[in-house]
Amino acid sequence: MKFEDSPLQSALLERLRHSGIAYKLNRDGAVVFDEDAASVVSAAHQVRDAQCPWYFLKWKTAREAVRYRNVLKEADVPNFTEQHEDGTWFLVRRADTIPS
């Protein structure tokens, strides 16, 4: 699990260290864990929740993720991106997805 946004990734790592949750980092700086997955996911949720009320959107293939990233960029929708073992996830503020 890795936030593409460096400050968010740093916040996740700090939360994990502070909580004493066991994890390792791979070469890309992603959090790798074998045990206590629920605690790692909970720490990531806390980092996400501190940003904004959000929608968490997943794309399984790299092609889908690139297409969606381009749509968000063209629409100038703020977002955060996470890379997971099972695909790319986008964190999008609810306020930016509800038509006014």
Buried (B, 14 or more C-beta within 10 A) or exposed (E): BBBBBEEBBEBBBEBBEEEEBEBEEEEEEBBEBEEBEEBBEEBBEEBBEEBBEBBEBBBEEEEEBEEBBEEBEEEEEEBBBBBEEEBBBBBBBEEBEEEE
